[in-house]
Amino acid sequence: MTTTKVKYFTKALLLRANRTAIRTKRNRSLYQKKLTTLPDLRFPVGFTMIHNDVEMRVQIAIGADADNLQMVWLDIPFETYNALPEVEVME
């Protein structure tokens, strides 16, 4: 079996990154009030792409459990993306 590293947001990191996206008027941000209702879990980044050569657009899996899972998009600075924690998962 092989392993791969997956970046993720904690609730606190997601709230902070979203506040930055709203404040800097990025194209993709989330409803802050809805984020505050999320449990304190790890929210994995599923897909990434460089956007406008100035930021990363990331797809994040959020929800309280597998039955309530949603995929959302957030634009974040490269520095924020690079600083996200990682976990190794088996493929």
N, C-alpha and C positions, 0 to 999 in steps of 0.2 A: 504494500500500500504506500501511496505517496501522501505527502502533506502539502498544504498550501497555507499562506498567511492571508487572513481576512481582516480588513480594517473595520472598525465599528465606532459608533457613538455611544457614550453613556447619555443618560437623560440630561445631565448638566451640560455636557459638551454640545448636545443637539440644541438645547435652548440658547446657549451662547452663540453658536454658529448661525442659528436662525435670526437672532437679534441683529447680528452683524449684516446678514443678507438683507434684512428689512431696512436697516439704517443706511446701507450703501446702495439701496435700490437695485439689487441684483434681480435678474429675470425670474429666478425660481426661489421662492421662499415658502414658508408654511404658516398656517394659522397658529400664532403663539398660544392662544388660549387653549386650543385643542392639545398642543404639546404638553401643557402643564398637567393634563389629566392622565398622561401615560404613566405606567409604572416605572420604577427605577430599574431598568434592564439594560442589556447591551443590544443595540440596534445595528445590525450588520449592513455594510455597504455592499451592494450586489453588482453594481455596474458603475463605471466611471468614464468620463471623456473630458478632454481639454475643450473648453468653451471660450470662444472669442480670443484665444491665445492669452487670456489674462486670468482665468479661473478654472476650477474643476467643477463639472456638473456631476453630482453623485446621485445614485438611486439608493434609497435606504428602505429597508424593511422595518415597518413600525407596527405595533399592535400589542395588546395585552397577552395574546396567546395565538396559536396557529389558526384558530377559527376566526379571528378578527384581524388577520394580517393584511396590511396595505403596503403598496410600494409608492413611495413619494420621491420627489426630486428636490434637490437643494443645490444652489450655486455657492461655492465656498472658495476662499483664496487658496493658492497652492500651499502656503505655509500651514494653514489649518489642516488641509488634507494630509500633508506630510507628517504632522504632529499627532494624527489620530492613533490610538492604541491598536494593536494587532493581536490576533489569537491564531494559533495554528489549528487547522482542522484537517481531518483525514478525508481523502477523496475516494 
